[in-house]
Amino acid sequence: MSLTNQISLSDRISGSFFGLLLCDSLGTAVECQVTGSFEPVTTLRGGGKYRLKPGQFTDDGSMALCLAIALLNHNNNDPQTLHPSTVQMNLYRRWYESGYLSSNGLCFDIGITVRTALNKFSTEYDRTDGQKFLNADAYYGSTKSKASGNGSLMRLAPVPLLYHRNPQYALDEAVNSSKTTHGSQLCLDSCRIYAALIIGALQGASKEKLLKSEKMFVPEGLPSDYWTNETASPIDPSVMTVMTGSYKHRNPPEIKASGFVVDAMEAALWAFYHTDSFEEGALKAVNLGDDADTVGAIYGMLAGAYYGINAIPLEWLEKCSFQGLVQTIIDEILIQSQQSDMSSSSGVYKKVLQVYNDLATFYSGTIKRRVLPCPKQYKTSQQFDEDIAQFQTIYDNMLQSTEWFEDVSTDNDKQLISNRSELILKEFLSLIEQDRQTLSIQYSRSFGPFSDSQH
């Protein structure tokens, strides 16, 4: 028996989600750089275009977290229930407008296709006060082939991770999750096929079986002729070329880490096929440069499911931003994926998410807003410290309240909530300290030291 067959489902799900986030972060160092023009990435080093810290993810990771939260708590596996597209789009909008689930408190990168879809949705949602979407889908992705970016594939992992026990539903939801922002046939086909590969990895399929050239992989639970029978939607020829093994015989510059969804998927599969470990493949993927973070994320979600969490370097895992929240979401995906009724959430998930949401609301709505230029921008360190104290009070009022834990059943769960909440608090305090430094530099350059005097 191969070692990959002995990996637990829990380790595969964790590996996939952390793989997406960390390979996204890995690629930020060389994003938008031409292959061969940079010092090769050898470990998680941060930096790059957005000057991120090691472990901070980009839009790929933020949108994946938004998608996961939209799917959790939803009445899933019921074909009569609408995909939670409105919830999904509102979470993306919150990320876009206020940095929700961002690794550094800002939406610092967003694709044109995503931004266009979000702007259209926001206009309609605000015009109708949300009433239009009570019984309708929020599918705003362009269906034009020229809008076939990789923005829906890069965030896909939560769909197959949550619905892997029902492959048909998972593949349908992969398509629906894409339609919110990317509606072209190339994007829909890529998401559907890649979801099947991730499910296969979760099921313990060998790499040879997953990447067989003669016949596209079909996960257990679907008919063997799934991709070719009369009920299946035809696959675009360019996607079919990739899925029948183009990446096995091509090399850069034919392999391109571009923003085009088919190129990005081919590049990720190229890195997966030509390597024998998670780390080796991750480095091979991101060192293509160009859209390195996204090719990394696409590689990471599949390779993580295949190799499992223990194959990801511990040094990388320890640096993942908001890992307390991330691990809680992963745990909830595992729990709900095993339940026939997914209509309720665990107490740990609800409490940890509440801590994040309450802190994120105050941070983005008050502290971050006053750091940026505006009439109420901080003028003194005292003002800044007062808001930090209020931020800490919000946290203390939750975690030190006996009543707040009343609906948590065990002491172990209470401790888990406390531990993960503390990690979230520390992440925000670290961001706040960076904001303080930004203000100090700004005031030093413009007016003199940031102090208690009015400017």
C-alpha positions in Angstrom: 0.0 0.0 0.0 1.4 3.4 -0.9 1.9 6.0 1.8 -0.6 8.3 0.1 -3.4 5.7 0.6 -2.8 5.8 4.4 -3.5 9.6 4.8 -6.6 10.4 6.7 -9.5 12.4 5.3 -8.9 15.0 7.9 -5.3 15.4 6.9 -6.3 15.6 3.2 -8.9 18.3 3.8 -6.4 20.3 6.0 -3.7 19.8 3.4 -5.9 21.1 0.6 -7.0 24.3 2.3 -3.7 25.1 3.9 -2.1 24.2 0.6 -4.1 26.8 -1.2 -3.3 29.5 1.3 0.4 28.8 1.7 1.2 28.3 -2.0 -0.7 31.5 -2.7 1.6 33.2 -0.2 4.6 31.4 -1.6 4.0 32.9 -5.0 3.5 36.5 -3.9 7.3 36.8 -3.8 7.6 36.6 -7.6 4.1 37.6 -8.8 4.1 39.6 -12.1 7.8 38.8 -12.7 9.0 37.2 -15.9 10.3 33.6 -15.6 14.1 33.6 -15.1 14.3 37.3 -14.2 14.2 36.7 -10.4 16.0 34.8 -7.7 14.1 31.5 -7.5 11.8 31.0 -4.5 13.1 28.3 -2.2 10.9 28.9 0.8 8.1 31.0 2.2 9.7 34.5 2.1 6.9 37.1 1.5 7.8 40.4 -0.1 6.9 40.8 -3.8 4.6 43.3 -5.4 2.5 43.9 -2.3 5.3 43.6 0.3 3.5 40.9 2.2 4.9 39.0 5.2 5.6 35.3 4.9 2.3 33.5 5.3 0.1 36.4 4.2 -2.2 35.3 1.4 -3.7 37.4 -1.5 -7.1 37.6 -3.0 -7.0 33.9 -3.8 -7.0 32.9 -0.1 -9.4 35.6 1.0 -12.0 34.6 -1.6 -11.6 30.9 -0.7 -12.3 31.8 2.9 -15.4 33.8 1.9 -16.6 30.9 -0.2 -16.1 28.5 2.7 -18.1 30.6 5.1 -20.9 31.1 2.5 -21.2 27.3 2.1 -21.1 26.4 5.8 -24.5 26.7 7.5 -26.2 26.3 4.2 -28.9 23.7 3.8 -26.7 21.6 1.5 -27.2 18.5 -0.6 -30.8 19.6 -1.3 -31.2 20.1 -5.1 -34.2 22.3 -4.4 -32.1 24.8 -2.4 -30.4 27.6 -4.2 -26.7 27.9 -4.2 -25.9 30.6 -1.6 -24.7 32.9 -4.3 -26.0 36.1 -2.6 -24.2 35.3 0.6 -21.1 34.5 -1.4 -21.2 37.8 -3.3 -21.9 39.8 -0.2 -18.9 38.3 1.5 -16.8 39.0 -1.5 -18.2 42.6 -1.4 -17.2 42.9 2.2 -13.7 41.8 1.4 -13.6 44.2 -1.5 -14.8 47.2 0.5 -13.4 46.6 3.9 -10.7 43.9 3.8 -12.8 41.2 5.4 -10.8 38.0 5.6 -7.8 39.7 4.1 -4.4 38.7 5.5 -3.4 42.4 6.0 -6.7 44.2 6.6 -7.0 45.5 3.0 -8.3 44.3 -0.3 -5.0 45.0 -2.0 -5.5 43.0 -5.2 -8.6 42.1 -7.2 -9.1 40.8 -10.7 -10.9 42.9 -13.3 -13.5 40.2 -13.9 -14.2 39.8 -10.2 -14.4 43.6 -9.7 -16.8 44.0 -12.6 -19.1 41.3 -11.3 -19.1 42.7 -7.8 -19.9 46.2 -9.0 -22.9 45.0 -11.0 -24.1 42.9 -8.0 -23.6 45.7 -5.5 -25.6 48.2 -7.7 -28.5 45.8 -8.0 -28.4 44.7 -4.4 -28.5 48.3 -3.1 -31.1 49.4 -5.6 -33.5 46.7 -4.5 -32.4 46.6 -0.9 -31.6 42.9 -1.5 -35.2 42.0 -2.3 -34.3 41.0 -5.8 -32.2 38.1 -4.5 -34.6 36.5 -2.0 -35.5 33.9 -4.6 -33.0 34.4 -7.3 -29.3 33.6 -7.9 -26.6 36.3 -7.8 -24.8 35.1 -10.9 -22.9 38.1 -12.3 -20.0 36.5 -14.0 -19.4 37.4 -17.6 -20.1 34.5 -20.0 -17.8 35.9 -22.7 -14.8 33.7 -23.5 -12.4 36.7 -23.2 -13.4 36.9 -19.5 -12.0 33.4 -18.8 -9.7 34.4 -16.0 -8.6 32.0 -13.2 -10.4 33.9 -10.4 -13.0 31.2 -9.7 -10.7 28.3 -10.0 -8.2 29.8 -7.5 -10.7 29.8 -4.7 -12.5 26.5 -5.5 -11.3 24.1 -2.8 -14.1 24.6 -0.2 -16.6 23.1 -2.7 -15.1 19.7 -3.3 -13.9 19.5 0.3 -17.3 20.1 1.7 -19.3 18.0 -0.8 -16.9 15.2 -1.6 -19.4 12.5 -0.4 -21.8 13.6 -3.2 -19.6 14.1 -6.3 -22.4 15.0 -8.6 -23.6 17.8 -6.2 -20.0 18.9 -5.7 -19.4 19.3 -9.4 -22.7 21.2 -9.9 -21.8 23.5 -7.0 -18.3 24.0 -8.4 -20.0 25.4 -11.5 -22.4 27.5 -9.5 -19.7 28.9 -7.3 -17.9 30.1 -10.5 -21.0 31.7 -12.0 -21.0 34.4 -9.4 -18.0 36.1 -10.9 -16.9 33.9 -13.9 -19.5 32.6 -16.2 -17.6 31.6 -19.3 -17.7 28.0 -20.4 -14.0 27.7 -20.0 -14.2 28.7 -16.3 -17.2 26.4 -15.6 -15.5 23.4 -17.3 -12.2 24.0 -15.4 -13.9 24.3 -12.0 -16.0 21.2 -12.6 -13.0 19.1 -13.8 -10.7 20.3 -11.1 -13.3 19.6 -8.4 -13.4 16.0 -9.7 -9.6 15.8 -9.3 -9.7 17.1 -5.7 -12.4 14.6 -4.8 -10.3 11.9 -6.3 -7.4 12.9 -4.2 -9.6 12.9 -1.1 -10.7 9.4 -2.0 -7.0 8.3 -2.2 -6.7 7.8 -5.9 -3.2 7.4 -7.2 -1.5 10.2 -9.2 -1.4 7.8 -12.2 -5.2 7.4 -12.0 -5.9 11.1 -11.5 -3.8 12.1 -14.4 -4.5 9.3 -16.9 -4.1 10.7 -20.4 -6.4 8.3 -22.3 -9.5 9.0 -20.2 -10.5 11.9 -18.0 -10.6 11.0 -14.3 -14.0 10.2 -12.8 -14.3 10.1 -9.0 -16.0 7.2 -7.2 -19.7 7.8 -7.0 -20.1 8.9 -10.6 -20.6 6.6 -13.7 -17.4 5.7 -15.4 -18.6 7.4 -18.6 -19.5 10.6 -16.8 -17.6 13.0 -19.1 -18.9 11.4 -22.3 -22.4 10.2 -21.7 -25.4 11.9 -23.2 -26.4 13.9 -20.0 -22.9 15.5 -19.6 -22.2 19.0 -20.9 -19.5 18.9 -23.6 -16.1 20.0 -22.4 -14.4 22.8 -24.3 -11.6 21.4 -26.6 -8.9 23.6 -25.0 -9.8 22.2 -21.6 -9.9 18.7 -23.0 -6.4 19.2 -24.3 -5.1 19.9 -20.9 -7.1 17.1 -19.2 -5.7 14.5 -21.7 -2.2 15.3 -20.7 -0.8 18.3 -22.5 1.2 19.3 -19.4 3.1 16.0 -19.5 4.9 16.8 -22.7 5.2 20.6 -22.5 7.6 22.8 -20.7 8.1 26.6 -20.3 7.6 28.8 -22.3 4.8 26.6 -23.6 3.7 26.1 -20.0 2.5 29.6 -18.9 1.5 30.9 -15.5 -0.9 33.4 -17.0 -4.2 34.7 -15.7 -6.1 32.7 -18.4 -7.9 29.8 -16.6 -6.8 27.1 -19.0 -3.1 28.1 -18.8 -3.2 28.4 -15.0 -4.7 24.9 -14.6 -2.2 23.4 -17.1 0.7 25.0 -15.2 -0.6 23.7 -11.8 -1.0 20.2 -13.2 2.4 20.4 -14.8 4.0 21.1 -11.4 1.9 18.3 -9.8 2.8 15.7 -12.5 6.5 16.4 -12.7 7.3 16.3 -9.0 7.0 13.8 -6.1 6.5 15.9 -3.1 4.2 18.8 -2.0 7.1 21.2 -1.5 9.0 20.4 -4.7 5.8 20.9 -6.8 4.9 24.1 -5.0 8.3 25.6 -5.7 8.1 24.4 -9.3 4.7 26.1 -9.7 5.5 29.5 -8.3 8.9 29.8 -9.9 7.1 30.1 -13.2 6.6 33.7 -12.1 3.8 35.8 -13.7 0.5 34.9 -12.0 2.6 32.8 -9.5 0.4 33.2 -6.5 -2.7 31.9 -8.3 -0.9 29.0 -10.0 0.4 28.2 -6.6 -3.0 28.2 -5.0 -4.5 26.0 -7.8 -1.6 23.6 -7.3 -1.8 23.7 -3.5 -5.4 22.7 -3.2 -4.9 19.6 -5.3 -1.5 18.6 -4.0 -2.5 19.3 -0.4 -5.4 16.9 -0.8 -3.1 14.3 -2.4 -0.1 14.5 -0.1 -1.9 15.6 3.1 -1.2 18.3 5.7 2.0 16.5 7.1 3.7 16.9 3.7 3.5 20.7 4.0 6.7 22.1 5.7 6.0 22.9 9.3 7.8 26.2 8.9 5.3 27.3 6.4 2.2 26.1 8.4 3.4 28.1 11.4 3.4 31.3 9.4 -0.1 31.1 7.9 -2.1 34.2 8.6 -5.1 33.8 10.8 -4.4 30.2 11.3 -6.8 30.0 14.3 -9.7 31.0 12.1 -8.5 28.9 9.2 -8.2 25.7 11.2 -11.6 26.3 12.7 -13.1 26.6 9.2 -11.3 23.5 8.1 -12.6 21.6 11.1 -16.1 22.7 10.4 -15.8 21.6 6.7 -14.7 18.1 7.9 -17.6 18.0 10.4 -20.3 19.1 8.0 -18.9 17.0 5.1 -19.7 13.9 7.2 -23.3 14.9 8.0 -26.3 14.3 5.9 -27.9 17.4 7.4 -25.6 20.4 7.2 -28.1 22.9 8.4 -26.4 23.6 11.8 -22.9 24.6 12.8 -20.8 23.5 15.7 -20.5 25.7 18.7 -16.7 26.1 18.3 -17.1 27.3 14.7 -19.9 29.8 15.6 -18.0 31.3 18.5 -14.6 31.6 16.8 -16.2 33.1 13.7 -18.1 35.6 16.0 -14.8 36.6 17.6 -13.3 37.2 14.2 -16.3 39.1 12.8 -16.7 41.4 15.8 -13.0 42.2 15.9 -12.9 42.6 12.1 -15.9 45.0 12.1 -14.3 47.3 14.7 -10.8 47.1 13.1 -12.0 47.9 9.5 -14.7 50.3 10.5 -12.8 52.3 13.1 -9.1 51.7 13.4 -8.2 51.0 9.7 -10.5 53.8 8.5 -8.9 56.3 10.8 -5.4 55.3 9.7 -6.3 56.1 6.1 -6.6 59.8 5.0 -10.0 61.1 6.0 -11.4 64.0 8.2 -11.3 61.8 11.3 -7.8 60.4 10.7 -5.8 60.0 13.9 -4.0 63.1 14.9 -2.5 61.9 18.2 -1.2 58.7 19.7 -3.7 59.1 22.5 -6.6 58.8 20.0 -5.0 55.7 18.5 -4.5 54.1 22.0 -8.1 54.8 23.0 -9.4 52.8 20.0 -7.0 50.0 20.7 -8.3 49.9 24.3 -11.8 49.7 23.0 -10.8 47.0 20.6 -9.3 44.9 23.4 -12.5 45.6 25.5 -14.7 44.0 22.7 -12.6 40.9 22.9 -12.5 40.8 26.7 -16.3 41.2 26.9 -16.8 38.1 24.8 -14.1 35.8 26.2 -14.4 36.7 29.8 -18.2 36.5 29.9 -19.6 33.3 31.5 -22.8 33.8 29.6 -21.1 33.9 26.3 -20.0 30.2 26.8 -23.4 29.0 28.0 -24.2 27.2 24.7 -20.8 25.5 24.5 -21.1 22.0 25.8 -17.6 20.9 26.9 -14.6 22.4 28.7 -12.4 21.2 25.8 -14.5 23.2 23.3 -14.3 26.2 25.6 -10.5 25.9 25.7 -10.3 25.5 22.0 -12.4 28.6 21.4 -10.2 30.6 23.8 -7.0 29.4 22.2 -8.1 30.1 18.6 -9.7 33.4 19.6 -6.4 34.5 21.2 -4.6 33.7 17.9 -7.1 35.9 16.0 -6.6 38.7 18.5 -2.8 38.5 18.1 -3.1 38.7 14.3 -5.2 41.9 14.6 -2.9 43.4 17.1 0.0 42.8 14.8 -1.9 44.5 12.0 -2.7 47.4 14.3 1.0 47.8 15.2 1.8 48.0 11.5 -0.8 50.7 11.2 0.8 52.6 14.0 4.1 52.5 12.3 2.5 53.6 9.0 1.0 56.6 10.8 4.3 57.5 12.6 6.2 57.5 9.3 3.5 59.5 7.6 3.4 62.2 10.3 7.1 62.2 10.6 7.5 63.0 6.9 4.6 65.5 6.8 4.4 67.3 10.1 7.0 65.9 12.6 6.7 63.0 15.0 3.3 61.3 15.6 2.6 62.4 19.1 0.1 63.9 21.5 0.2 67.3 19.9 -2.5 68.3 17.4 -1.5 68.5 13.7 
